[in-house]
């Protein structure tokens, strides 16, 4: 796993929690959280560590999960 500083980890955690609050309607299970978290790790690993970048990545992951479940 990447070594992120504490500020980045905090922003990643905040983006994950914000997205997963809405996941509960769609089964905010472990696998869903894991999927969103992996997307956040990839985003931060690419150097996009600002909260808005992380929030956007979490939103994309959330939409992907919703689309998959409704298909």
N, C-alpha and C positions, 0 to 999 in steps of 0.2 A: 504494500500500500504506500501511497505517496506520503511524504512528510510535510504536512501543512502546519503553519503557525496557528497559535491559539485563536487569533482573530478570525482567520479563515475558517477554522473548524466551528467557531461560534456562528458565523454567517451561514455555513453549510447546514448546521443543525437547525437554525432558525428557519431557513428555507424549507427544509425537510418537514419540520413540524407544521409550518403554515400550510403546505400542500397536503399533508396527511390528515389535517383536521377535516378537510373536505373528502378525503378518501373513505371515511367511515360510511358514507352513503353507498360506496361501491366496494365495501368489504376491505377496510383498511387493515388487511392482514399482513403478516410478516413478509410474504413474498412481494406484495405491492410496495411496502416501505423499502425493501431491499432494492427493488427496481429503481425507485426514485433516488435512493442513496447512490446507487452506481452511476446514475446519470449526473448527479452532483459531483461525484469524485472525478468523472471524466471532464466535466466543465472546469473544475478547479485545476485539474492536472494540465489542462490546456492554457492555464494562465488567466482564466476569467474568474477572478475571485471577489469581485464586487458583489454586494448583496443583490442588486438588480439583475446581474448576469445569472446568479445562482437561482434567484426567484424565477426568472424566465425559463431556466433549464428544468426546474421542478414543475413548472406549468406545462411544458412540453411533455414531460414524462407522465404527468397526470392525465393529460388529454389522450396520450397514447394508450394508457391503461383503460380509460373510459371507452375509447373506440374499440379496443380489443374485446372488452366485456360485452359490448352491445352488438358485436358482429355474430 
